[in-house]
Amino acid sequence: MRKKMVIICTLFTLILAFLPGCQKVSKDEIPVSRSGQSELSSLTDSKKEAGPNRLRGRHGRRWRFLETSSVRLSDKEKEVVKIETSRASYRQIMTSLKANGKIIPPTNQVSVVSYAFPARVSRILVKTGDWVKEGSPLVILQSEEVGKSRAEYLRALSDLELAQANYERQKRLFERGAGAQKDYLAAEAELKVARAALEATEKKLHLLGFSEEEVQKIATSHQMNPTITVYSPVRGRVVEIKVVPGEMVDQSKDMMVIIDPRILWVDAEIFEKDIARVRLGQKVEITVPAYPEKTFTGKISYIGDILKEETRTVTVRTEVENSELLLKPGMFATLKINLNGDHPVLAIPEAAICDQDGEKFVFIPRGEDFEFRKVVVGSRQDGFYEVISGLKEGEEVVTTGSFQLKSKLLGEWLKESAHD
């Protein structure tokens, strides 16, 4: 008799620890024992949580072995415990995945302006914040190399004109029989050499940064000015100027940075377990600390091909429009990825779900019994949870009364453990 009383006291103490694990119930729904007394009357106000070892049996067995178990209410318990059920069905629930990311500019919309040869900054034609078009003038440089290349081009141009004139004269003489063939052939060879020399100096001017139009202008003006204008290679906004007039620059010195910030990327790291749920084109809601009340929208444009071993994550990139220019590269952002779009998902009422040690389970009616079933749930909306796994459409789950079923199931297990 004394051993039986010890077992019952132990049972009550352990049930007290698990009351927060399921939905709250009223006093009218508390199950009774065979003696007619309430088994949980003194326990409903308990707020204690079960520790990770609270439900270990005499031989170290945990409660999870009950995943294949079921429970049945006695006739007296049926009179007190109210059981209501609901069926798993498809509902319009927005399932989402949250992640943290960083805003970066698209690589094809960023240009670092520099110059490949030694030069001195003569004039800066823009200021920070200016919008520029592709081909807009940015800075004027003075370069000894530019002056030398201009002179070489004009010299080659003059040599070509002279060689052309000599060739034409020797050709006329040869055709009339008044000139020697060797002089004609020599003039022809000199013309080819002059053309090659002019082509080489023209290519060097292009290498220095002169356009075809600018080279033609040099040819007509015959100016020896050692200056060159650097133009914008892209359309965008000048976000940084790194030089001042009079400063020397070369291939190692960046002069300006131009970015088109109207479209930006947000790179986030997605854990390995969530990769299968992410697809190209999914809608993404983005928030940043600078504008917590504003939501920016974008779509997933890239999913990485390499899993990072250190973090077990994959980079997912979202493309977002930034027409108001509120987002800035370098900002940290919070992403909410819409996983299902407009497609409904399988869902059950929130009241049907019990929790223990972070794992979720429900009870399935099976005649007189109630089967214990582990489930994996996702997003919650309007009192319903998305069911990722564990249930099929149309399966019935207990909503009202699941708390009492859990208490009885745990009680039976504890009694069995005590007799082991």
Secondary structure, DSSP 8 states (H G I E B T S, - for coil): -HHHHHHHHHHHHHHHHTGGGS----GGG--B-TTSSBSSTTTTT------TTTT--TTS--GGGGGG-EEE--HHHHHH----EEE-EEE----EEEEEEEEE--GGGEEEEE-SS-EEEEEE---TT-EE-TT-EEEEEE-HHHHHHHHHHHHHHHHHHHHHHHHHHHHHHHHHT-S-HHHHHHHHHHHHHHHHHHHHHHHHHHHHT--HHHHHHHHHH-----EEEEE-SSSEEEEEE---TT-EE-TT-EEEEEE-TTEEEEEEEEEGGGGGG--TT-EEEEE-TTSTT--EEEEEEEE-SS-BTTTTEEEEEEEEE-TT----TT-EEEEEEESSTT--EEEEEGGG-EEETTEEEEEEEETTEEEEEEEEEEEEETTEEEEEES--TT-EEE-TTHHHHHHHHHHHHHHHHHH-
